[in-house]
């Protein structure tokens, strides 16, 4: 069982509004990424919400995902990671952590990450965008405690670096790294969404 954890609980301080509720191709970002995780065969999919939790949960209400509310979302992303991991069943042997505000990540990309894990069971499967290591990233269950214990900015990257020698690194187009942090980011992505 390879799970998905969709992080959609951030404060959206640079955006000024809840970015996971912004729509691309008529679909809120939180729904878009939750749907893609499900279509990629990840199960279960945990959607972690925080700011505007009710509206974010409503956006995925008809999808077969588990909504986890992170009441401590203002304390940073690590709290959302811990919240998502805490909702995974014991049968989940790995989890792909994906950001709702990275809307150009595709179903195929998530399937390739899952397949790379199924092939060799590496501790980490990380996406590489022209050499930049970034989400989505798969973590094997034995790394969950290390990931949950990490604190502060860059905690995920520290876990990746600690296991990089045995990780599977998958190349993806640099364009997939685009995220929505500001109104300018959103306007640019909305013009070319697909």
Buried (B, 14 or more C-beta within 10 A) or exposed (E): BBBBBBBBBBBBEEBEEBBBBBBBEEBBBBBBBBBBBBBBBBBBBBBBBBBBBEBBBBBBEEBEBBBBBBEEBEEBBBBBBBBBBEBBEEEBBBBBBBBBBBBBBBBEBBBBBBBBBEEEEBBBBBBBBEEEBBBBBBBBBEBBEBBBEBEEEEBBBBBBEBBBEEBBBBEBEEEBBBBBBBBEBBEEBBEEBE
